[in-house]
Amino acid sequence: TDYIDDSLAFDTEYLYEIASIDQDDYEGPRQKIQMLTHEKVLETELSGESDLQKISLAWERSILSKTDFRYRIYRDGELLDETKDTTYQDVIPAGRFYCYTIGVIDHYGTESLKSNEECHKVLVKSPTDLLITGDVKRVMFDWKKMIGANFYNIYTVNKESGDKTFHTKTKQNFYEHKDLIFDTEYCYKVSSVD
């Protein structure tokens, strides 16, 4: 015969007594059973940051007194990995955006509520290997295609003040600026956009 007591508190000691009862309603000797419920598994606090290659996550260590616990890392609601560490690095392609949460699992397999959600994306690098050539009334730009970039913004820059003004955008990794004023110096900046 089974008995389930589902109204117990976490981390609390309980004393049960069990006895058999015969057909005449006489109670046999009592057996005492002392039990301790396990600790409540509390969620942790998550923080994160991203750079040009990865998303780095860190969280507070669980306050569980037992040391046999681990953390589940979720990316966009799906289980990504499990670890005993309090940090994790997710190396992903540039321009990808993901949201993460952490769950604490105790040695009984009980999982905490999810941590706060941290959303980040790996940044797209600025164009590299920029090659600029020109002639009398035009300038041609060519640069290395950047992973994760959907298009590139081209800005003209005031050399004295450093102020930049949006000029155009292109999906290609080259651009030709035509009809320029003869014998005039031009400054540009090119940025990647995901």
C-alpha positions as CSV (number, residue, x, y, z in Angstrom):
1,T,0.0,0.0,0.0
2,D,1.2,3.5,-0.8
3,Y,0.7,6.8,0.9
4,I,1.6,10.2,-0.6
5,D,1.8,13.3,1.5
6,D,2.1,16.1,-1.0
7,S,1.6,19.1,1.4
8,L,5.1,19.1,2.9
9,A,7.4,22.1,3.3
10,F,11.0,22.1,1.9
11,D,13.9,21.3,4.1
12,T,11.7,20.2,7.0
13,E,11.9,17.1,9.2
14,Y,8.7,15.0,9.6
15,L,7.9,12.0,11.9
16,Y,5.5,9.4,10.7
17,E,4.1,6.4,12.6
18,I,2.7,3.4,10.8
19,A,0.9,0.4,12.3
20,S,-1.2,-2.5,11.0
21,I,-4.8,-2.8,12.0
22,D,-6.4,-6.3,12.2
23,Q,-10.0,-7.3,11.3
24,D,-11.1,-6.6,14.8
25,D,-9.8,-3.0,14.6
26,Y,-6.9,-3.7,16.9
27,E,-3.7,-1.8,16.2
28,G,-0.4,-3.6,16.0
29,P,3.0,-2.2,17.1
30,R,3.9,1.2,15.6
31,Q,6.9,1.7,13.4
32,K,8.4,5.2,13.5
33,I,9.8,6.8,10.3
34,Q,11.6,10.0,10.4
35,M,12.1,11.9,7.1
36,L,13.7,15.1,5.9
37,T,12.4,16.8,2.8
38,H,15.0,18.3,0.5
39,E,15.9,21.9,0.1
40,K,13.9,24.2,-2.2
41,V,15.8,24.7,-5.4
42,L,15.9,28.4,-6.0
43,E,16.5,30.1,-9.3
44,T,19.8,32.0,-9.9
45,E,20.6,35.4,-11.4
46,L,22.0,35.4,-14.9
47,S,24.1,38.1,-16.7
48,G,25.6,38.0,-20.2
49,E,27.7,39.9,-22.7
50,S,28.7,39.5,-26.3
51,D,31.6,40.3,-28.5
52,L,32.7,39.5,-32.1
53,Q,32.9,35.7,-31.6
54,K,30.7,34.5,-28.7
55,I,28.1,35.2,-26.1
56,S,29.4,34.8,-22.5
57,L,27.1,33.9,-19.7
58,A,27.7,34.1,-15.9
59,W,25.4,33.4,-13.0
60,E,25.4,33.3,-9.2
61,R,26.3,30.0,-7.6
62,S,23.3,28.2,-6.2
63,I,22.8,28.4,-2.4
64,L,22.0,24.7,-2.1
65,S,23.9,23.2,0.9
66,K,24.5,19.9,-1.0
67,T,27.3,20.2,-3.5
68,D,25.9,17.6,-6.0
69,F,23.9,20.0,-8.3
70,R,24.3,21.3,-11.8
71,Y,23.0,24.0,-14.1
72,R,21.0,23.7,-17.3
73,I,21.6,26.3,-19.9
74,Y,18.6,27.1,-22.2
75,R,18.9,29.0,-25.5
76,D,15.6,30.2,-26.9
77,G,13.8,27.9,-24.5
78,E,15.6,24.7,-25.7
79,L,18.1,22.9,-23.5
80,L,21.6,23.7,-24.8
81,D,23.9,22.2,-22.3
82,E,24.5,21.2,-18.6
83,T,27.5,22.2,-16.5
84,K,28.7,22.4,-12.9
85,D,30.5,25.7,-13.7
86,T,28.9,29.2,-13.2
87,T,30.0,30.4,-16.6
88,Y,29.4,29.4,-20.2
89,Q,30.5,30.6,-23.6
90,D,28.4,30.0,-26.7
91,V,30.4,30.4,-29.9
92,I,28.0,31.3,-32.6
93,P,28.1,33.0,-36.1
94,A,28.1,36.8,-36.2
95,G,24.7,38.5,-36.3
96,R,22.8,35.7,-34.5
97,F,20.5,36.8,-31.7
98,Y,19.6,34.4,-28.9
99,C,17.9,34.5,-25.4
100,Y,19.3,32.4,-22.5
101,T,18.0,31.2,-19.1
102,I,19.5,29.0,-16.5
103,G,17.9,26.3,-14.3
104,V,19.4,24.7,-11.2
105,I,19.1,20.9,-10.9
106,D,19.6,19.3,-7.4
107,H,20.8,15.7,-6.9
108,Y,17.1,14.5,-6.8
109,G,16.5,15.8,-10.3
110,T,14.3,18.7,-9.1
111,E,14.8,21.8,-11.3
112,S,14.4,25.4,-10.1
113,L,12.3,28.0,-11.9
114,K,14.3,29.6,-14.8
115,S,16.6,32.5,-14.1
116,N,16.0,35.9,-15.6
117,E,16.4,36.0,-19.4
118,E,19.5,37.5,-21.1
119,C,19.3,38.2,-24.8
120,H,22.4,39.0,-26.8
121,K,23.9,38.7,-30.3
122,V,27.4,38.3,-31.7
123,L,28.4,41.6,-33.3
124,V,29.3,41.8,-36.9
125,K,32.8,42.9,-37.6
126,S,33.5,46.1,-39.4
127,P,34.7,45.6,-43.0
128,T,38.4,44.7,-43.3
129,D,40.9,44.8,-46.1
130,L,39.3,48.0,-47.4
131,L,40.8,48.9,-50.7
132,I,40.1,52.4,-52.2
133,T,41.0,53.5,-55.7
134,G,40.0,56.5,-57.6
135,D,40.5,58.7,-60.6
136,V,39.5,62.2,-61.5
137,K,35.7,62.1,-60.6
138,R,35.1,58.8,-58.8
139,V,36.2,56.6,-55.9
140,M,35.9,52.8,-55.9
141,F,35.6,50.9,-52.6
142,D,36.2,47.2,-52.2
143,W,36.3,45.2,-48.9
144,K,36.2,41.7,-47.5
145,K,32.7,40.3,-47.1
146,M,31.9,40.0,-43.4
147,I,30.1,37.0,-42.0
148,G,26.7,37.9,-40.7
149,A,26.5,41.3,-42.5
150,N,23.3,41.8,-44.6
151,F,24.5,45.1,-45.9
152,Y,27.1,47.9,-45.4
153,N,26.6,51.6,-44.6
154,I,28.9,54.1,-46.2
155,Y,29.4,57.5,-44.5
156,T,31.2,60.6,-45.6
157,V,33.3,62.1,-42.8
158,N,34.2,65.7,-42.2
159,K,38.0,65.4,-41.7
160,E,38.1,68.5,-39.4
161,S,35.2,67.8,-37.1
162,G,35.0,64.0,-37.4
163,D,31.2,64.3,-38.0
164,K,29.9,61.6,-40.3
165,T,27.0,61.8,-42.6
166,F,25.1,58.7,-44.0
167,H,25.9,58.5,-47.8
168,T,24.4,55.2,-48.9
169,K,24.0,51.5,-48.2
170,T,24.8,48.5,-50.3
171,K,24.4,44.7,-50.1
172,Q,27.6,44.2,-52.1
173,N,31.1,44.3,-50.7
174,F,32.0,47.1,-53.2
175,Y,30.7,50.6,-54.1
176,E,31.5,53.3,-56.6
177,H,31.0,56.9,-55.7
178,K,30.7,58.9,-58.9
179,D,30.5,62.6,-60.0
180,L,32.9,63.9,-57.4
181,I,34.4,67.4,-57.5
182,F,37.8,67.5,-59.2
183,D,40.9,67.8,-56.9
184,T,38.9,67.5,-53.6
185,E,39.8,65.3,-50.7
186,Y,37.1,62.9,-49.4
187,C,37.0,60.8,-46.2
188,Y,34.7,57.8,-45.7
189,K,33.7,55.2,-43.1
190,V,32.2,51.8,-43.9
191,S,30.2,49.8,-41.3
192,S,28.6,46.3,-41.4
193,V,24.9,45.9,-40.6
194,D,23.3,42.6,-39.7
